[in-house]
């Protein structure tokens, strides 16, 4: 039976270019998917947006499944990432959460032990059951060549929103807590580390073939704090996932990590490193093992602009990574004003190896 399962897994991997890259294979042309590929730039998404608020869309399997599938139908992306949000976890823990038009997420801030004590890890599995149902539906609905990706926010980034009470440019309150009340901040990160790992295991069991950790605000920290609050929790999550679900790959995205990106890749144990817009992927490639997949990193504003700049830059990124495992993606998410035809042109450019 084990041999049959192994052969079945090998056959599945062979049919999915993105999984092949995550196994360390250099696939040409590289597989392509985009962060925020399901979103406001698509007219079919905007048609659904008026039917329900953001959290309802995330937590209603019919809607979340449909939204995830929209860019797959249009562009035949090699990866389909679950439509959800990194703040589903604090909501599942019991923190109040609203998404306010023009403002973004608004949460009741976690600033003291009493607020932290009101959160409950025991709530998470039941609260996120609709997310797992969405993944089960997607696993059945996706084309056989498309890899289904689950995801979560990394503990530091999620903590930023939980402590600050919403978005910020600097997350100064969060960083002050990390420095001035490290016991409280460490307790919050510990809770997030454990529940993130468990939530991702649930996503894997529901059908996710690989998962991604988004650390959108990692670059705010100096190296010593980066090692403590970004690398260490990520390493614990990766170790837990590798132990609990061997063979399932983890993509790490330490946005704005700069010179710390290669150290992040080495020390966390992630199976692939997603590079942000400002990263020099050729330099990073020289600092990490040749078998480590890299993902990225076209500027979303170049995608929005389109035309010759898009074609030239997309080819340059693709061609520079030829011969090593590479997943073509953006360095951040698709911005809402992006014309859908520019995304189609990008996918065609990446896959056209005659040019």
C-alpha positions as semicolon CSV with decimal commas, in nm:
position;residue;x (nm);y (nm);z (nm)
1;X;0,000;0,000;0,000
2;X;0,285;0,239;0,082
3;X;0,438;0,169;-0,257
4;X;0,103;0,239;-0,427
5;X;0,069;0,568;-0,238
6;X;0,424;0,662;-0,332
7;X;0,363;0,589;-0,699
8;X;0,038;0,786;-0,689
9;X;0,214;1,085;-0,528
10;X;0,491;1,069;-0,789
11;X;0,238;1,064;-1,072
12;X;0,057;1,364;-0,925
13;X;0,380;1,560;-0,891
14;X;0,482;1,478;-1,249
15;X;0,159;1,629;-1,382
16;X;0,193;1,954;-1,187
17;X;0,476;2,190;-1,291
18;X;0,460;2,393;-0,971
19;X;0,494;2,085;-0,751
20;X;0,788;1,970;-0,963
21;X;0,965;2,300;-0,895
22;X;0,894;2,273;-0,524
23;X;1,062;1,933;-0,537
24;X;1,375;2,108;-0,666
25;X;1,338;2,054;-1,040
26;X;1,423;2,327;-1,290
27;X;1,113;2,335;-1,514
28;X;1,114;2,529;-1,841
29;X;0,919;2,744;-1,894
30;X;0,866;2,805;-1,524
31;X;0,522;2,764;-1,368
32;X;0,340;3,090;-1,304
33;X;0,084;3,215;-1,055
34;X;0,034;3,558;-0,896
35;X;-0,021;3,678;-0,544
36;X;-0,371;3,829;-0,524
37;X;-0,452;3,674;-0,861
38;X;-0,815;3,651;-0,742
39;X;-0,929;4,002;-0,668
40;X;-1,067;4,340;-0,758
41;X;-0,896;4,371;-1,096
42;X;-1,128;4,098;-1,230
43;X;-1,479;4,204;-1,336
44;X;-1,619;3,867;-1,230
45;X;-1,478;3,924;-0,881
46;X;-1,633;4,270;-0,861
47;X;-1,970;4,119;-0,957
48;X;-1,949;3,889;-0,654
49;X;-1,813;4,155;-0,419
50;X;-2,148;4,331;-0,398
51;X;-2,322;4,014;-0,280
52;X;-2,134;3,977;0,050
53;X;-1,881;4,151;0,272
54;X;-1,518;4,041;0,279
55;X;-1,531;3,799;0,573
56;X;-1,851;3,644;0,440
57;X;-1,676;3,582;0,110
58;X;-1,382;3,423;0,291
59;X;-1,597;3,203;0,516
60;X;-1,862;3,092;0,264
61;X;-1,727;2,791;0,071
62;X;-1,945;2,854;-0,237
63;X;-1,812;3,208;-0,271
64;X;-1,449;3,138;-0,173
65;X;-1,433;2,844;-0,414
66;X;-1,573;3,047;-0,702
67;X;-1,338;3,339;-0,637
68;X;-1,034;3,109;-0,620
69;X;-1,129;2,948;-0,951
70;X;-1,187;3,273;-1,145
71;X;-0,822;3,340;-1,242
72;X;-0,769;2,971;-1,314
73;X;-1,048;2,977;-1,572
74;X;-0,914;3,296;-1,730
75;X;-0,542;3,227;-1,733
76;X;-0,485;2,857;-1,652
77;X;-0,243;2,952;-1,375
78;X;-0,018;2,672;-1,250
79;X;-0,110;2,752;-0,889
80;X;-0,447;2,825;-0,729
81;X;-0,414;2,992;-0,391
82;X;-0,702;2,970;-0,149
83;X;-0,913;3,286;-0,130
84;X;-0,891;3,386;0,235
85;X;-0,698;3,631;0,452
86;X;-0,412;3,619;0,701
87;X;-0,640;3,775;0,964
88;X;-0,876;3,478;0,966
89;X;-0,654;3,334;1,242
90;X;-0,691;3,619;1,495
91;X;-1,063;3,623;1,420
92;X;-1,075;3,247;1,481
93;X;-0,888;3,298;1,809
94;X;-1,164;3,534;1,922
95;X;-1,033;3,880;1,838
96;X;-1,293;4,114;1,692
97;X;-1,233;4,193;1,325
98;X;-1,404;4,421;1,074
99;X;-1,299;4,520;0,724
100;X;-1,392;4,884;0,669
101;X;-1,408;5,019;0,314
102;X;-1,130;5,273;0,263
103;X;-0,966;5,183;0,595
104;X;-0,890;4,812;0,583
105;X;-0,892;4,574;0,879
106;X;-0,996;4,704;1,221
107;X;-0,931;4,483;1,525
108;X;-0,968;4,533;1,900
109;X;-0,599;4,576;1,995
110;X;-0,416;4,319;2,205
111;X;-0,216;4,536;2,445
112;X;-0,210;4,349;2,777
113;X;-0,232;4,007;2,940
114;X;-0,606;4,033;2,990
115;X;-0,667;4,086;2,619
116;X;-0,433;3,799;2,531
117;X;-0,612;3,572;2,781
118;X;-0,941;3,629;2,601
119;X;-0,805;3,451;2,294
120;X;-0,858;3,076;2,271
121;X;-0,665;2,828;2,059
122;X;-0,949;2,581;2,112
123;X;-1,177;2,792;1,891
124;X;-0,961;2,779;1,581
125;X;-1,042;2,438;1,432
126;X;-1,418;2,489;1,446
127;X;-1,404;2,853;1,335
128;X;-1,194;2,770;1,029
129;X;-1,399;2,467;0,921
130;X;-1,545;2,662;0,623
131;X;-1,191;2,727;0,497
132;X;-1,117;2,356;0,498
133;X;-1,444;2,289;0,317
134;X;-1,340;2,540;0,049
135;X;-1,012;2,352;0,003
136;X;-1,192;2,020;-0,028
137;X;-1,412;2,164;-0,301
138;X;-1,116;2,317;-0,481
139;X;-0,925;1,989;-0,472
140;X;-1,212;1,835;-0,668
141;X;-1,272;2,127;-0,905
142;X;-0,922;2,229;-1,016
143;X;-0,762;2,107;-1,339
144;X;-0,525;1,815;-1,287
145;X;-0,217;2,025;-1,367
146;X;-0,297;2,301;-1,114
147;X;-0,139;2,296;-0,768
148;X;-0,365;2,393;-0,479
149;X;-0,194;2,627;-0,233
150;X;-0,298;2,697;0,124
151;X;-0,151;2,982;0,325
152;X;-0,127;3,171;0,652
153;X;0,030;3,487;0,780
154;X;0,355;3,441;0,968
155;X;0,338;3,513;1,343
156;X;0,520;3,848;1,339
157;X;0,307;3,999;1,064
158;X;-0,019;3,873;1,214
159;X;0,090;4,004;1,554
160;X;0,148;4,347;1,398
161;X;-0,221;4,377;1,308
162;X;-0,337;4,222;1,636
163;X;-0,139;4,462;1,855
164;X;-0,177;4,773;1,640
165;X;-0,548;4,717;1,585
166;X;-0,520;4,758;1,208
167;X;-0,280;4,853;0,936
168;X;0,016;5,089;0,978
169;X;0,325;5,209;0,794
170;X;0,564;5,139;1,082
171;X;0,370;4,929;1,337
172;X;0,542;5,129;1,610
173;X;0,312;5,010;1,891
174;X;0,388;4,647;1,804
175;X;0,762;4,703;1,789
176;X;0,752;4,896;2,117
177;X;0,578;4,600;2,281
178;X;0,842;4,361;2,147
179;X;1,112;4,577;2,308
180;X;0,941;4,697;2,627
181;X;0,720;4,400;2,717
182;X;0,898;4,106;2,555
183;X;0,724;3,850;2,777
184;X;0,382;3,958;2,652
185;X;0,494;3,980;2,291
186;X;0,665;3,641;2,307
187;X;0,349;3,487;2,454
188;X;0,147;3,624;2,162
189;X;0,400;3,494;1,910
190;X;0,401;3,153;2,079
191;X;0,022;3,133;2,052
192;X;0,033;3,236;1,687
193;X;0,314;2,993;1,607
194;X;0,128;2,694;1,746
195;X;-0,211;2,782;1,601
196;X;-0,066;2,872;1,261
197;X;0,099;2,532;1,236
198;X;-0,220;2,353;1,337
199;X;-0,431;2,559;1,097
200;X;-0,195;2,479;0,808
201;X;-0,201;2,108;0,892
202;X;-0,579;2,131;0,867
203;X;-0,547;2,300;0,528
204;X;-0,313;2,025;0,407
205;X;-0,548;1,753;0,526
206;X;-0,831;1,927;0,338
207;X;-0,640;1,924;0,009
208;X;-0,367;2,191;0,003
209;X;-0,068;2,045;-0,182
210;X;0,173;2,314;-0,061
211;X;0,142;2,611;0,175
212;X;0,282;2,962;0,186
213;X;0,375;3,177;0,485
214;X;0,331;3,551;0,431
215;X;0,553;3,772;0,649
216;X;0,458;4,101;0,489
217;X;0,619;4,324;0,755
218;X;0,934;4,123;0,826
219;X;1,150;4,396;0,677
220;X;1,060;4,642;0,953
221;X;1,290;4,466;1,196
222;X;1,667;4,503;1,249
223;X;1,866;4,179;1,213
224;X;1,862;4,078;1,582
225;X;1,484;4,120;1,606
226;X;1,436;3,963;1,262
227;X;1,613;3,649;1,383
228;X;1,403;3,636;1,700
229;X;1,059;3,731;1,570
230;X;1,068;3,619;1,206
231;X;1,319;3,338;1,162
232;X;1,263;3,154;1,492
233;X;0,881;3,126;1,476
234;X;0,893;3,037;1,107
235;X;1,145;2,763;1,176
236;X;0,915;2,616;1,442
237;X;0,620;2,616;1,202
238;X;0,822;2,458;0,921
239;X;0,959;2,189;1,150
240;X;0,609;2,112;1,276
241;X;0,470;2,085;0,922
242;X;0,758;1,872;0,796
243;X;0,716;1,635;1,090
244;X;0,337;1,616;1,078
245;X;0,295;1,604;0,700
246;X;0,622;1,489;0,541
247;X;0,666;1,583;0,178
248;X;0,438;1,888;0,182
249;X;0,639;2,193;0,080
250;X;0,641;2,534;0,248
251;X;0,703;2,861;0,061
252;X;0,828;3,145;0,279
253;X;0,775;3,512;0,188
254;X;0,974;3,748;0,415
255;X;0,877;4,069;0,239
256;X;1,136;4,349;0,246
257;X;1,387;4,119;0,417
258;X;1,671;4,263;0,211
259;X;2,009;4,128;0,317
260;X;1,835;3,889;0,560
261;X;1,654;3,696;0,286
262;X;1,925;3,434;0,231
263;X;1,967;3,381;0,605
264;X;1,591;3,341;0,635
265;X;1,598;3,073;0,366
266;X;1,886;2,887;0,530
267;X;1,772;2,908;0,891
268;X;1,395;2,855;0,865
269;X;1,408;2,539;0,656
270;X;1,147;2,665;0,408
271;X;1,133;2,464;0,087
272;X;1,111;2,772;-0,138
273;X;1,187;3,142;-0,097
274;X;0,946;3,400;-0,239
275;X;1,126;3,722;-0,327
276;X;0,971;4,068;-0,305
277;X;0,985;4,338;-0,570
278;X;1,305;4,495;-0,439
279;X;1,500;4,171;-0,409
280;X;1,795;4,099;-0,637
281;X;1,707;3,740;-0,720
282;X;2,034;3,674;-0,903
283;X;2,226;3,776;-0,591
284;X;2,003;3,567;-0,365
285;X;2,043;3,273;-0,601
286;X;2,418;3,292;-0,550
287;X;2,376;3,284;-0,171
288;X;2,138;2,988;-0,134
289;X;2,162;2,626;-0,254
290;X;2,110;2,582;-0,628
291;X;1,832;2,336;-0,552
292;X;1,629;2,584;-0,344
293;X;1,334;2,710;-0,550
294;X;1,294;3,084;-0,578
295;X;0,961;3,255;-0,646
296;X;0,904;3,600;-0,791
297;X;0,950;3,881;-0,848
298;X;0,797;4,112;-1,110
299;X;0,695;4,457;-0,984
300;X;0,310;4,468;-0,972
301;X;0,322;4,823;-1,110
302;X;0,504;4,699;-1,420
303;X;0,222;4,449;-1,464
304;X;-0,026;4,734;-1,428
305;X;0,162;4,942;-1,686
306;X;0,179;4,661;-1,941
307;X;0,329;4,702;-2,286
308;X;0,695;4,663;-2,377
309;X;0,814;4,724;-2,020
310;X;0,611;4,426;-1,902
311;X;0,736;4,196;-2,177
312;X;1,099;4,299;-2,132
313;X;1,105;4,269;-1,753
314;X;0,912;3,941;-1,744
315;X;1,152;3,781;-1,992
316;X;1,453;3,915;-1,804
317;X;1,337;3,763;-1,475
318;X;1,239;3,435;-1,637
319;X;1,559;3,398;-1,836
320;X;1,787;3,493;-1,544
321;X;1,645;3,205;-1,342
322;X;1,668;2,946;-1,619
323;X;1,845;2,630;-1,507
324;X;1,736;2,652;-1,144
325;X;1,397;2,581;-0,982
326;X;1,189;2,896;-1,025
327;X;0,822;2,986;-0,990
328;X;0,730;3,302;-1,177
329;X;0,528;3,542;-0,964
330;X;0,509;3,903;-0,859
331;X;0,709;4,065;-0,583
332;X;0,380;4,156;-0,412
333;X;0,012;4,127;-0,498
334;X;-0,175;4,233;-0,812
335;X;-0,296;4,591;-0,763
336;X;-0,668;4,655;-0,824
337;X;-0,635;4,891;-1,127
338;X;-0,443;4,625;-1,326
339;X;-0,612;4,553;-1,662
340;X;-0,697;4,180;-1,688
341;X;-0,548;4,172;-2,038
342;X;-0,208;4,263;-1,890
343;X;-0,222;3,950;-1,676
344;X;-0,304;3,746;-1,985
345;X;-0,008;3,905;-2,167
346;X;0,223;3,825;-1,875
347;X;0,123;3,458;-1,862
348;X;0,169;3,431;-2,240
349;X;0,511;3,598;-2,219
350;X;0,635;3,365;-1,943
351;X;0,521;3,058;-2,136
352;X;0,645;3,168;-2,477
353;X;0,995;3,021;-2,493
354;X;1,032;3,098;-2,865
355;X;1,118;3,461;-2,784
